[in-house]
Amino acid sequence: MKTALGMRTWIKNPLAGMADGAAGGLVVEGAEIVALVPSGAAPDVEAVFDASAHVVLPGLINTHHHFYQTLTRAYRPALDKKLFDWLVALYPVWARMTEREFRLAVRVALAELLLSGCTTAADHHYVFPAGLEHAIDIEFEEAVGLGMRVVLCRGSMDLSTDDGGLPPPRVVQKIDTILADGERLAARWHQAGPGAMTQLALAPCSPFSVSGDLMRETAWQSARLQVRIHTHLAETEDENEYCLACFGKRPLDYLDELGWVNDRTWFAHGIHFTPGEMRRMGAAGIGVCHCPTSNMLLGSGICGVRALEAAGVAVGLGVDGSASNDGSNMIQELRQAMLLQRAGGGIAAATFKDPIRWATEGSARCLGRADIGRLEVGAQADLALFKLDELRFSGADDPLAALMTCGASRADRVMVAGAWRVVDGAIPGLDLAQLMAAHQAAARRLRG
Ligand SMILES: [Zn+2]
């Protein structure tokens, strides 16, 4: 279902969209957007896609996830627990994961994201039990198979319960092993520059599962390899207390000392920062991935998105792992962001367009990308098209607002780098029923 290479295709007369001066749609050639079409104009093209029933958005960009957690959705022993207890309940299960189960988990998460309009996904994988040493390679392979753009974060943990950390010893690794794998993965998979489909980032898990040495070495390695760095930060008050007790510092001060306050960094969550910390982050060019559903489900708090943006911090969106959401639906996450921000900060905290901007331009900034997240000439042809033909939209006035207020949940068409990857609400070539059957069996086995 690719547009033929070089063929100019007009995505014609969309019902609504997010691009100025493009009421008549846009033209895609190869992997790029080559023209915006004003109302009434008729560009010279070889093919036309009638988008008159579609709302056309830039492809959504998910900036934080843990694909493997699709195997532990709604896991009984972890229900109704806050972050630290939730982790302690889940680590032993994750430690039993095999390569086959992991591959199914990744495929399910990517398919779910893609069907919800996501064209670029970041994942943060930090659990490497024996036998799963090539987890990140498996993730890259699955993304390539589905034609999705990815920024995969080589996660890491080196502090187990033996060293005062939270994870059990069998899921942590030695610093040398972690750094060598980062080196290998960058050489094998990382593409630099516009249009990159596979990128690597380095991502120690959190201050309570990673040593200071590993944090510092990772920052140095990322500067040398010119890749981004990512970690969980300021997710809970417990984390602030842990850092003050263990390091005598708040989390951002601790990471600053280890070389993390720079423009290669984006954090997941970013809830419990002071105004002064936000200003430092903004001045340094740091990004924050807001994960509204996860924050609500784990009762972690409400991220101050407006304050972060006012301080110059790039804010993107993420569904977070599927054991703390527990879905991977990107368009639904936009609605959640709007609702949570308004619940915490009143109507001025989020317009209906803000979450769309966060999940596109904001997320692109978090990932250090200028070639995605916008519908403009020269940008990658990553598009998410939504139809309003479901019962939930019946009677809606503004089509763009309807995606947020009525609660869109699935894309009708998705294009990545100029190729259609979702057609009529399905992924061509992927047998979802078969995938779900295999994945459910894997989840059952893993639970034991
Ligand atoms: Zn996370």
Residues whose N, C-alpha, C, O or C-beta is under 5 A from the ligand:
A	BS01	ZN	D320 G321
